[in-house]
């Protein structure tokens, strides 16, 4: 559960319009009007820093939802 909470915090920091009421683990990148390349980079670097992991460019490109990111982190720690 700790990983999920930290992933949510990262999403809330990058997408300031998100909160517990409107957060959806399965919302896709295209569902976010402001999920552009900069936001994607911020998600990846924040996750790498928080969990002390490296996310390859290939893995980064496969991240389309918060759930995808959570699963990736769980597989690395």
C-alpha positions as CSV (number, residue, x, y, z in Angstrom):
1,X,0.0,0.0,0.0
2,X,2.9,2.3,0.6
3,X,4.0,2.3,-3.0
4,X,0.5,3.1,-4.2
5,X,0.3,6.1,-1.7
6,X,3.6,7.4,-2.9
7,X,2.6,7.0,-6.6
8,X,-0.6,9.0,-5.9
9,X,1.4,11.7,-4.2
10,X,3.7,12.0,-7.3
11,X,0.6,12.2,-9.6
12,X,-0.9,14.9,-7.3
13,X,2.3,16.9,-7.5
14,X,2.5,16.7,-11.3
15,X,-1.2,17.1,-11.9
16,X,-2.3,19.7,-9.4
17,X,-6.0,19.3,-10.4
18,X,-6.0,15.7,-9.1
19,X,-7.2,14.7,-5.6
20,X,-8.4,11.6,-3.9
21,X,-11.9,12.1,-5.3
22,X,-11.0,12.3,-8.9
23,X,-7.9,10.2,-9.1
24,X,-8.3,7.0,-11.2
25,X,-5.6,4.4,-11.4
26,X,-6.8,3.4,-14.8
27,X,-7.1,6.8,-16.4
28,X,-4.9,6.8,-19.5
29,X,-2.4,9.4,-20.6
30,X,-4.8,10.8,-23.2
31,X,-7.4,11.3,-20.4
32,X,-5.2,14.0,-18.9
33,X,-5.2,17.3,-20.9
34,X,-1.9,18.3,-19.3
35,X,0.0,14.9,-19.6
36,X,2.5,16.1,-22.1
37,X,6.2,15.1,-22.5
38,X,7.3,17.4,-19.7
39,X,4.7,16.0,-17.3
40,X,5.7,12.4,-18.3
41,X,9.4,13.3,-17.7
42,X,8.4,14.7,-14.3
43,X,6.5,11.6,-13.4
44,X,9.5,9.4,-14.3
45,X,12.2,11.4,-12.6
46,X,10.1,11.9,-9.4
47,X,9.4,8.2,-9.3
48,X,13.1,7.3,-9.8
49,X,14.1,9.7,-7.0
50,X,11.4,8.6,-4.6
51,X,12.0,4.9,-5.0
52,X,15.7,5.0,-5.9
53,X,15.2,3.1,-9.1
54,X,16.1,3.7,-12.8
55,X,13.4,3.7,-15.4
56,X,14.6,2.9,-18.9
57,X,13.4,4.9,-21.9
58,X,11.6,1.8,-23.1
59,X,9.9,1.3,-19.8
60,X,9.0,4.9,-19.6
61,X,7.3,4.7,-23.0
62,X,5.1,1.9,-21.7
63,X,3.7,3.9,-18.8
64,X,0.2,5.0,-19.8
65,X,-1.6,5.0,-16.4
66,X,-0.9,5.4,-12.7
67,X,-1.4,1.6,-12.4
68,X,1.3,1.0,-15.0
69,X,3.7,3.1,-13.0
70,X,2.8,1.4,-9.7
71,X,3.3,-2.1,-11.3
72,X,6.7,-1.0,-12.7
73,X,7.9,0.2,-9.3
74,X,6.7,-2.9,-7.6
75,X,8.7,-5.0,-10.0
76,X,11.8,-3.1,-9.2
77,X,11.9,-3.0,-5.4
